[in-house]
Amino acid sequence: MLTVHAAPLVLPVGAAGVGGGAVAVDGDRIVALGPYEQVVDAHPSARVRQWPGVLTPGLRQWDGLPLLTRCYHPDPREADELGEEPLAGAEFERLAGQLDGPRRAGSVRRGLQRMLRHGTTHLAVGAAEPAVRTAVRRAGLAEVPPAGAPAGGPSLDPFVRGRDLPGSVYGPLAVGGRADLAVFDVPDEAALCAAGAATCVATVLGGRLVYRRR
């Protein structure tokens, strides 16, 4: 179904931002990008989704392998015992011996869901075990090479390594390109880089709305 995603500011990366902009998506492809009125006039039958803040390309997560295999993402039912945040380092090591196959698989799935909640659409997993790669493919995230990662430690927020928007996305928004989008509830690019990906309110993966903040 043809969908127009509109926001007060669209930041394509590699081109000027579009105030009052929109991106039209058909299937898994971007078919138009520009001012809202022009995009909607060209696609009058499209469903329109109005978002707050800024709309950008989806983000690239360099640390897929450690975040999925060296962190434990607790089940909500474990919150009283383990808390709600990912466990890494010594906390993960203390727990690792208790993690059977189903618990590890559940942690991977929840880790991928957390990434989607941070606007991630592209993920570097490198030489991950087959079960991890299968989970990534099922989630629909695009796999990318891990080589060339900027300095920094693992974080669910791609801006920790990427520093700025061009450094944190996989590529620009472009007509004909895959419809991987993220929306953040901030007023502009500077505010996004300062606040980070935790401000994400929506993630579109290959044209599918896979995360929307309630």
N, C-alpha and C positions, 0 to 999 in steps of 0.2 A: 504494500500500500504506500502511495506517495505521501510523504510527511514533510512538513516545513517546521524546522526548529528555529525559533526566533529568540533573540535576546537583546537587551539594551546595547551590548557591545559584542561584536564578533571579531575575534583575533585569529586570522588564518595562519599567521606566522609566515614570514617571507613576503608579506604584502601588507599594505596599510590596513589598520583596523576599520571596521564598518560600524558606525554608530547606528542603532536601530536596525541591526542586520538580521539576516536569516540564511539558513542553509536548507535546501530542498534535497530530500533523500528518497530514492526509488530503489527498493530492494536493498542491496548492500553498497550502493554507489551514491556519491554526491552528484546531483544533476544541475544544481544552480547554487550560486553564492553571491550575495550582494545586499543592497538595501531591501528591507522588508517589503515595501510596496511593490517593488519590481519583481521580487521572487514570487509573491502571492499572486500578482496579476498574471504572471506567466504560467502559474499552476493553480487555477481557481478551484479545482476539485480536491486539492490536497487537504489532509488533516493538518491543523496547525497546533503546535505545542509552544506555548509562551513560557520562557524561562527567565528567572531573575539573573542579574549579574553579567558575567562574561561567558561566552561560548568559545571553546578552543579545540584544537586537535586533541585526541586522546593522548595520554601520557605514556612514557616508556619507563618501565621498572627494570633497572639493571640487576637488582638483587633477588631475582626470583628464586634461585637455588637456595641460598641461606634462609630466606624468609619462609620457604615451604618445607625445608628439610632440617634446618637447625633452629627452628622456632616451633613452639607448640601453641596453637590457637585454641583456647579452651572452648568446650561446648558450653552454651548458656546454662546447662544443668550442673556444670562444675563451678559456677561462679562463686558460690560460697566458699569452696575449698581453694580454688586457684585464681580467683579474680576474673576479670573480663579482658585484660590486655594480653598480648602475646608474651610467652615466656621464652627467654633466650639466655645464652651464656650459662652460668652456673645453675640457674633455675631449670633450664632445659635439661642439662646434664643429670641433675638429680631425678628428673622425671623420666628420662629416656628409657631406662630399663623397664619401666612399667607400660611402655607403649607397644601394644600389639598391632597387627596389621590394620584392623578396623579403626582403631583410635588414630593411627597415623594418617590413614586415608581421610578420616573425618577432619583432622587438623588441616590437611592440604586443601580440602574443599572450602573450609572456613577461611583459610588464608587467601584463597583466590577471591572469595566474596569480599574480604576486606580490601583487597587491591581494587576491585571494581568500585568500591565505595570511595576510593581515592582517585578516581578518574583514569585508572590504568587500563589501556587497551593492548599494549605491546609488552611482552615479557621475555626477559633473557633467563633461560633455565640451564643452558649449557649441557653438561653430561649428566643430566638428572636420570634417575632410575625410570624404567618404563611406566610404572604406575603414576608417577608425577607428570610425565609428559602426556599420558592419556587424560589425566584430570585437566590439564591445561587446554588440550584440544577440545574436550567436552565443554569446558567453560566458554570456548569461542575466542579466547585471547590469541593474538598473533604472536608466534615465537620469533625472536630476533637474536642475533649473535651477541654473546656477552663481551666480546672484545671491544676495547676502547672506552670502558667505563670511566667517568671522571672520579677523582679521589673522593673518599667519603665512606662512612660505614653504612651497613644495611638499615634501611628505614622504609616503612610503608609509604612514605611521602616522597615521590620522585624528585621534588624540588630540593631535597637535602643533597643529592648528588648533582642534579641538573643546574641548580643555582637560579637560573632564569627560565623564562618560558621556552625560548628556542632550544635550550639545553635539556629541557625536560620532556619535550614531545618527541615522537618518533619521526614525524614529518609534517609538512603543512597540509592544511585543508585545500583541496583543489577539485574542480569539476572533473569527473571521471574517476577520481580516487575513491578508495574504500571509505565508507561512512563510519569512521571511528571518531567520536566526539566526546567532549567532557564539558560540563557546565559548572561554574563556581559562583557562589553567592558573594561576590566582591565587586566593587565599582569599576576597577580598572586593572591593568597589567601589574602595576607597581604593588597594588594591594594584594593581588594574587601571589606574587613572589614573596611578599612579606608574610602572608598568612598561611600559605601552603595548600596542599591538596586536601587537607581535612575540611576545607570549605566546599567540597564537591557536593552538588545537589542532584546530578544526573550523569549517567554514563551511557553512551550509545555505542554498541559494538557491532560492526558490520551491519549497521542499519537497525539493529534491535535495541530497544530500551531495556538495558539489563540492570540498571540501578536507578532508583528515584528516591530521594530523601523524603520521608513522611513528615 
